[in-house]
């Protein structure tokens, strides 16, 4: 019996990794293409970052419903719905460029943003199919699948962006649809028992959720994840736009994004082991420190080395902060609380990312890249100090 359970858990975990690896490979493409397509179709340069901003806002709206959908019908159903949303977004993006419709482009990125919000739940699914002592490692391995995306995504963008020439970038949106449909195939082999899926149909009221969020480990986890995601979006989203405005090519901007995504996911091979050795909060604090360093490097110059250095450090900082916070949250809530609390957590993360996405466009077009980088430092400093002081007032976590 135990061998059969172990075999099923292994199949589920491998199926989840395979699906996540393929599906998230579109993420680097969206980082590159969002601002560039926006600049191509926007009625004003100030609106160039609106499509990626709409993308993050759609993620904010979709995060909670996806969590509840998975809590009721299972992870696999939720991931399939998310994949179909991404496929639809890719098709709409093609027609947006063919018809030169900025509004349609924003609609495309709304669908794509909802899909990306759905894909974030792969990390929780990974933790739910393994033993509790392997959860941080399972989360890390699941996120390490994004390392493949770091190399595949930008390369697919380069290969396909001119497929519909003379209409630029439309081919990349078509590639998003094709890649997504392929990524849904491994989910056929995933069978996560409903009991593992936290199929709790009872809905916690607002007072109960508020009490849960006031638990110090939960509060630290939510704050750390929101800050890590928000600052990463703030500096990452306008990078291709900032680079092209300073005379760098789209290909070079694509390569910077490639290595940023590598830095986001490559540390995942050992982040879980570091969490097991030192605890979640020290790794979170290290991540926020690295994010602060990334902001300072970005503010110190606009050479290609500054862009590479800042974005690589940004990726590593996000990895430590986000994985540490995810593991902390997974161990701080009961199975009955998962679907609602995870949804609330990811909604708050998406809210932070949405604010930062809209702010990044306004700041980088209104003030400049250096001012954008400097604007993130105070928030990071406050969050880091609060987390360290909170840890001193409670047991090690």
ChimeraX attribute file (.defattr): number of C-alpha atoms within 10 A of each C-alpha:
attribute: neighborCount
match mode: 1-to-1
recipient: residues
	/A:1	6
	/A:2	7
	/A:3	8
	/A:4	9
	/A:5	10
	/A:6	14
	/A:7	12
	/A:8	18
	/A:9	21
	/A:10	15
	/A:11	17
	/A:12	22
	/A:13	24
	/A:14	18
	/A:15	20
	/A:16	25
	/A:17	24
	/A:18	18
	/A:19	25
	/A:20	27
	/A:21	21
	/A:22	23
	/A:23	28
	/A:24	25
	/A:25	25
	/A:26	29
	/A:27	20
	/A:28	24
	/A:29	27
	/A:30	25
	/A:31	23
	/A:32	28
	/A:33	25
	/A:34	25
	/A:35	26
	/A:36	22
	/A:37	24
	/A:38	24
	/A:39	20
	/A:40	16
	/A:41	20
	/A:42	21
	/A:43	11
	/A:44	10
	/A:45	14
	/A:46	16
	/A:47	19
	/A:48	25
	/A:49	27
	/A:50	24
	/A:51	31
	/A:52	31
	/A:53	29
	/A:54	23
	/A:55	26
	/A:56	29
	/A:57	23
	/A:58	24
	/A:59	29
	/A:60	23
	/A:61	17
	/A:62	24
	/A:63	29
	/A:64	23
	/A:65	17
	/A:66	26
	/A:67	25
	/A:68	21
	/A:69	17
	/A:70	21
	/A:71	22
	/A:72	18
	/A:73	13
	/A:74	22
	/A:75	28
	/A:76	21
	/A:77	15
	/A:78	22
	/A:79	26
	/A:80	21
	/A:81	17
	/A:82	26
	/A:83	28
	/A:84	18
	/A:85	22
	/A:86	31
	/A:87	25
	/A:88	20
	/A:89	27
	/A:90	29
	/A:91	18
	/A:92	23
	/A:93	31
	/A:94	26
	/A:95	17
	/A:96	22
	/A:97	23
	/A:98	16
	/A:99	13
	/A:100	16
	/A:101	14
	/A:102	23
	/A:103	12
	/A:104	19
	/A:105	28
	/A:106	23
	/A:107	19
	/A:108	27
	/A:109	29
	/A:110	25
	/A:111	26
	/A:112	32
	/A:113	32
	/A:114	26
	/A:115	31
	/A:116	24
	/A:117	25
	/A:118	28
	/A:119	21
	/A:120	16
	/A:121	21
	/A:122	20
	/A:123	24
	/A:124	21
	/A:125	22
	/A:126	25
	/A:127	25
	/A:128	23
	/A:129	23
	/A:130	20
	/A:131	11
	/A:132	13
	/A:133	10
	/A:134	15
	/A:135	23
	/A:136	29
	/A:137	25
	/A:138	27
	/A:139	27
	/A:140	29
	/A:141	23
	/A:142	26
	/A:143	26
	/A:144	24
	/A:145	23
	/A:146	29
	/A:147	23
	/A:148	17
	/A:149	26
	/A:150	27
	/A:151	18
	/A:152	18
	/A:153	30
	/A:154	29
	/A:155	17
	/A:156	20
	/A:157	24
	/A:158	17
	/A:159	13
	/A:160	19
	/A:161	20
	/A:162	15
	/A:163	16
	/A:164	16
	/A:165	12
	/A:166	9
	/A:167	15
	/A:168	18
	/A:169	25
	/A:170	26
	/A:171	23
	/A:172	28
	/A:173	28
	/A:174	23
	/A:175	24
	/A:176	29
	/A:177	25
	/A:178	15
	/A:179	21
	/A:180	25
	/A:181	17
	/A:182	13
	/A:183	20
	/A:184	22
	/A:185	15
	/A:186	17
	/A:187	21
	/A:188	11
	/A:189	14
	/A:190	20
	/A:191	17
	/A:192	19
	/A:193	15
	/A:194	15
	/A:195	12
	/A:196	15
	/A:197	23
	/A:198	21
	/A:199	20
	/A:200	18
	/A:201	12
	/A:202	10
	/A:203	13
	/A:204	15
	/A:205	9
	/A:206	9
	/A:207	9
	/A:208	11
	/A:209	15
	/A:210	12
	/A:211	9
	/A:212	17
	/A:213	19
	/A:214	11
	/A:215	13
	/A:216	16
	/A:217	25
	/A:218	22
	/A:219	19
	/A:220	24
	/A:221	28
	/A:222	24
	/A:223	20
	/A:224	29
	/A:225	28
	/A:226	24
	/A:227	26
	/A:228	30
	/A:229	23
	/A:230	23
	/A:231	29
	/A:232	24
	/A:233	27
	/A:234	26
	/A:235	24
	/A:236	22
	/A:237	24
	/A:238	26
	/A:239	24
	/A:240	27
	/A:241	26
	/A:242	19
	/A:243	21
	/A:244	15
	/A:245	10
	/A:246	13
	/A:247	8
	/A:248	15
	/A:249	13
	/A:250	17
	/A:251	16
	/A:252	14
	/A:253	21
	/A:254	24
	/A:255	19
	/A:256	25
	/A:257	29
	/A:258	27
	/A:259	21
	/A:260	24
	/A:261	28
	/A:262	21
	/A:263	23
	/A:264	27
	/A:265	27
	/A:266	23
	/A:267	20
	/A:268	27
	/A:269	19
	/A:270	13
	/A:271	24
	/A:272	25
	/A:273	15
	/A:274	18
	/A:275	23
	/A:276	14
	/A:277	10
	/A:278	12
	/A:279	17
	/A:280	27
	/A:281	25
	/A:282	20
	/A:283	24
	/A:284	31
	/A:285	21
	/A:286	18
	/A:287	27
	/A:288	31
	/A:289	18
	/A:290	24
	/A:291	33
	/A:292	25
	/A:293	18
	/A:294	29
	/A:295	25
	/A:296	18
	/A:297	23
	/A:298	26
	/A:299	19
	/A:300	14
	/A:301	14
	/A:302	15
	/A:303	13
	/A:304	15
	/A:305	13
	/A:306	17
	/A:307	23
	/A:308	20
	/A:309	18
	/A:310	28
	/A:311	29
	/A:312	24
	/A:313	24
	/A:314	31
	/A:315	28
	/A:316	26
	/A:317	30
	/A:318	30
	/A:319	31
	/A:320	34
	/A:321	30
	/A:322	25
	/A:323	29
	/A:324	30
	/A:325	26
	/A:326	28
	/A:327	25
	/A:328	24
	/A:329	24
	/A:330	23
	/A:331	16
	/A:332	18
	/A:333	17
	/A:334	11
	/A:335	15
	/A:336	16
	/A:337	19
	/A:338	23
	/A:339	26
	/A:340	22
	/A:341	23
	/A:342	22
	/A:343	21
	/A:344	18
	/A:345	24
	/A:346	24
	/A:347	22
	/A:348	20
	/A:349	24
	/A:350	27
	/A:351	22
	/A:352	24
	/A:353	26
	/A:354	25
	/A:355	16
	/A:356	25
	/A:357	29
	/A:358	22
	/A:359	16
	/A:360	27
	/A:361	26
	/A:362	18
	/A:363	20
	/A:364	22
	/A:365	18
	/A:366	12
	/A:367	11
	/A:368	14
	/A:369	23
	/A:370	18
	/A:371	14
	/A:372	24
	/A:373	24
	/A:374	16
	/A:375	16
	/A:376	22
	/A:377	17
	/A:378	11
	/A:379	12
	/A:380	21
	/A:381	14
	/A:382	10
	/A:383	17
	/A:384	22
	/A:385	13
	/A:386	13
	/A:387	22
	/A:388	15
	/A:389	10
	/A:390	15
	/A:391	17
	/A:392	9
	/A:393	9
	/A:394	10
	/A:395	8
	/A:396	12
	/A:397	14
